């Protein structure tokens, strides 16, 4: 949601991330190295951060002394709570919030309330409009509403509100208690013999409240509703009870129920018991041939491209059916919070795995039978990655690093160093601890200098380790990994 920040707010946000990153005092000079700002500007921003954190009182505050500036935070306070304070000062955020909850009758009223001219408002809202286009919706300024397919609008609202408020604050003022649906969930859990996790309960409540909110504002799901297939009739009844306390026609209530049921199924259920997973798989295979074909094709590619046979793994099959259902129903707008950031992480840390998966998705998209599933390529990249990394380390797809670990006393200390290397080096590592180095090794780790191997990659560690030694060993392994990647990059 960084696009919601003005330039000044973005600088505050960057400074907050630096202060939050380490539990220590930061001097002005250190902050100036991290950020291209003058000392007076940094001083001014630190003062603004102190004011920003006041609502959190003792849970988070900026401590300033001769040592520098230190961001104290209660361990139970996450960074997103601090970010929300900054978001609520953003004009684009306030505007989306106003449209969502119908807080202003006109754009003029909104601008007047926020002491901003219309011309300036139109200028700063541009980046926000680009973000909305990912969901194929736009702002309608005259009516102060979103314009687009109702399913897309609700999907956007769920993504937006959950990312900004999820687990932090309850945004729905019409329903004060965020556990409003606890009774219904308890009945469902008793009926189906499984329980929602706490976060699933919160997400369930967000979905239901967004549906109720739009429903009460007069927006309804049209003819693009999903099929009538109901895997859990008890859940469908509870969903219907949550939105049917209106004077709407039975057909509208039915459409709303089917839509909300669909969204709950494809967004939340990740922790079902094995017998319920089997039940869903059976229902999908019987009534959803397209999703079943997609799942089977992906399982084939998992086996040929990644050497992993998951065809008998019910959880993996269920996940693929759910992912296919999500991608096919929501199409190119399928999203996950922090999606771009997560993809960047995987592509940076596991480049060879990412290349394989990109080729995998390209192969899938070239098959006309799966076009309706592959329009959301980034979404599929993440979802398939989550499945694969449950069963195999993604680092194993990178070139293997062969390390010989030796010790001057050659005792169990060798095994201890071996465990440290494997634990703290997030790479595809194979460690040898024999009396002599193996053939074609990449790195030697030793507690003493080895003149005989001076022309090789040797890292001399200190035992017992001194402060920062583990990090230095990791950096040595990382350097070898980077060298290997550079060698193989032209052939990838």
RATAPE-V194090 format. One record per residue. N is the residue number from 0. SS is DSSP state (a for helix, b for strand, c for the rest). OMEGA is omega in whole degrees, 0 to 359 (* if undefined). Layout:
# RATAPE-V194090
N,SS,OMEGA  N,SS,OMEGA
This chain:
# RATAPE-V194090
0,c,183  1,a,182  2,a,180  3,a,184  4,c,169  5,c,181  6,a,180  7,a,179  8,a,180  9,a,177  10,a,176  11,a,180  12,a,179  13,a,179  14,a,178  15,a,180  16,a,178  17,a,181  18,a,183  19,a,190  20,a,182  21,c,178  22,c,180  23,c,176  24,c,178  25,b,176  26,c,178  27,a,180  28,a,179  29,a,178  30,a,179  31,a,176  32,a,182  33,a,184  34,c,182  35,c,182  36,c,177  37,c,179  38,a,178  39,a,179  40,a,178  41,a,177  42,a,180  43,a,180  44,a,177  45,a,177  46,a,178  47,a,178  48,a,177  49,a,179  50,a,181  51,a,186  52,a,184  53,a,179  54,a,180  55,a,177  56,c,185  57,c,183  58,c,178  59,b,180  60,b,180  61,b,178  62,b,181  63,b,180  64,b,179  65,c,179  66,c,184  67,b,181  68,b,183  69,b,179  70,b,176  71,b,175  72,b,173  73,c,181  74,c,181  75,c,181  76,c,179  77,c,181  78,a,182  79,a,176  80,a,177  81,a,179  82,a,181  83,a,177  84,a,179  85,a,179  86,a,184  87,c,175  88,c,184  89,c,179  90,a,177  91,a,178  92,a,180  93,a,181  94,a,177  95,a,178  96,a,180  97,a,179  98,a,182  99,a,186  100,a,175  101,c,184  102,c,181  103,c,181  104,c,183  105,c,177  106,a,179  107,a,180  108,a,179  109,a,181  110,a,179  111,a,180  112,a,185  113,c,174  114,c,181  115,c,178  116,c,179  117,a,182  118,a,179  119,a,178  120,a,181  121,a,181  122,a,186  123,a,182  124,c,186  125,a,182  126,a,179  127,a,179  128,a,177  129,a,179  130,a,180  131,a,181  132,a,176  133,c,179  134,c,179  135,c,174  136,c,180  137,b,172  138,b,170  139,b,189  140,c,183  141,c,181  142,c,182  143,c,180  144,b,173  145,b,179  146,b,180  147,c,177  148,c,182  149,a,178  150,a,179  151,a,180  152,a,181  153,a,178  154,a,176  155,a,182  156,a,178  157,a,180  158,a,183  159,a,184  160,a,180  161,a,180  162,a,183  163,a,189  164,a,189  165,c,179  166,c,183  167,c,186  168,c,178  169,c,187  170,c,187  171,c,185  172,c,180  173,c,177  174,c,188  175,c,187  176,c,180  177,c,174  178,c,184  179,c,184  180,c,181  181,a,182  182,a,179  183,a,180  184,a,179  185,a,178  186,a,179  187,a,180  188,a,180  189,a,183  190,a,185  191,a,178  192,c,169  193,c,183  194,c,173  195,c,169  196,c,182  197,a,181  198,a,176  199,a,177  200,a,180  201,a,181  202,a,176  203,a,181  204,a,177  205,a,181  206,a,182  207,a,182  208,a,175  209,a,177  210,a,179  211,a,181  212,a,181  213,a,179  214,a,181  215,a,178  216,c,176  217,c,179  218,c,182  219,c,177  220,c,182  221,c,186  222,c,181  223,c,181  224,c,177  225,c,182  226,c,180  227,c,183  228,c,179  229,c,182  230,c,179  231,c,181  232,a,181  233,a,178  234,a,180  235,a,180  236,a,179  237,a,177  238,a,180  239,a,179  240,a,183  241,a,185  242,a,186  243,c,180  244,c,177  245,c,179  246,c,180  247,c,180  248,c,182  249,a,180  250,a,178  251,a,179  252,a,180  253,a,178  254,a,179  255,a,180  256,a,181  257,a,180  258,a,183  259,a,177  260,a,179  261,a,183  262,a,177  263,a,182  264,a,185  265,a,183  266,a,193  267,c,194  268,c,179  269,c,186  270,c,179  271,c,177  272,c,183  273,a,182  274,a,178  275,a,176  276,a,178  277,a,181  278,a,179  279,a,179  280,a,179  281,a,180  282,a,179  283,a,183  284,a,180  285,a,191  286,a,182  287,c,184  288,a,181  289,a,179  290,a,179  291,a,179  292,a,177  293,a,180  294,a,181  295,a,180  296,a,179  297,a,178  298,a,177  299,a,181  300,a,174  301,a,184  302,a,184  303,a,185  304,a,186  305,a,179  306,c,183  307,c,178  308,c,182  309,c,185  310,c,180  311,c,180  312,c,186  313,a,182  314,a,179  315,a,179  316,a,178  317,a,180  318,a,180  319,a,178  320,a,180  321,a,178  322,a,178  323,a,178  324,a,180  325,a,183  326,a,182  327,a,183  328,a,183  329,a,176  330,a,187  331,a,181  332,a,180  333,c,186  334,c,170  335,c,183  336,c,182  337,c,188  338,a,182  339,a,181  340,a,180  341,a,179  342,a,178  343,a,179  344,a,182  345,a,183  346,a,178  347,a,184  348,a,184  349,c,186  350,a,182  351,a,175  352,a,182  353,a,178  354,a,179  355,a,182  356,a,176  357,a,177  358,a,178  359,a,182  360,a,176  361,a,177  362,a,181  363,a,183  364,a,180  365,c,178  366,c,184  367,a,180  368,a,186  369,a,180  370,a,183  371,a,180  372,a,191  373,a,176  374,c,178  375,c,188  376,a,181  377,a,178  378,a,179  379,a,179  380,a,181  381,a,185  382,a,179  383,a,177  384,a,180  385,a,179  386,a,185  387,a,184  388,a,172  389,c,186  390,c,183  391,c,177  392,c,181  393,a,179  394,a,182  395,a,178  396,a,177  397,c,177  398,c,181  399,c,176  400,b,182  401,b,185  402,b,174  403,b,179  404,b,178  405,c,182  406,c,185  407,c,179  408,c,183  409,c,177  410,c,177  411,c,177  412,a,178  413,a,180  414,a,180  415,a,178  416,a,178  417,a,180  418,a,179  419,a,180  420,a,182  421,a,183  422,a,189  423,a,178  424,c,184  425,c,183  426,c,178  427,c,189  428,b,169  429,b,186  430,b,176  431,b,182  432,c,180  433,c,181  434,c,181  435,c,181  436,c,177  437,c,176  438,c,174  439,c,177  440,c,181  441,c,188  442,b,173  443,b,173  444,b,182  445,b,178  446,c,176  447,c,178  448,c,183  449,c,183  450,a,182  451,a,183  452,a,186  453,c,180  454,c,180  455,c,175  456,c,181  457,b,174  458,b,180  459,b,180  460,c,179  461,c,179  462,c,5  463,c,185  464,c,173  465,c,183  466,c,178  467,c,184  468,a,180  469,a,180  470,a,180  471,a,176  472,a,179  473,a,180  474,a,178  475,a,178  476,a,180  477,a,180  478,a,177  479,a,180  480,a,179  481,a,178  482,a,179  483,a,180  484,a,180  485,a,179  486,a,186  487,a,185  488,a,180  489,c,182  490,c,185  491,c,*
